[in-house]
Amino acid sequence: QVQLVESGGGLVEPGGSLRLSCAASGFTFSAYVMSWYRQPPGKERELVATIYTTGGSTKLADSVKGRFTISRDNAKKTVGLQMNSLKPEDTAVYFCRARWNANDYWGQGTQVTVSS
């Protein structure tokens, strides 16, 4: 059974940090491209960050460059998103996604709220 389970969301003040984690099971994690997406209230889901299979190559949305870092641990089957210097506009539900060929899996999401 394929599962992607996100954790680490919560309420944080502007300028603060959070680390999200996504735990994978039920598929060959190391073969999959992993991404984080987010969906702000009332808006479309958007791509935040992608990390390729060996972890040596990453891509970040312009809006988070210099503040967010994506990483993966293929042995532990986890992907992380370190979020620093958080802004109110980072408020969203954050989702983990796994893709390989026609296989495409999503987690259930974790809420991140940035507010004073």
Buried (B, 14 or more C-beta within 10 A) or exposed (E): EEEBBBBBBEEBEEEBEBEBBBBBEEBEBBEBBBBBBBBBEEEEBEEBBBBEBEBEEBEBBEEBEEBBBBBBEBEEBBBBBBBBEBEEEBBBBBBBBBBBEEEEBBBEBBEBBBEE
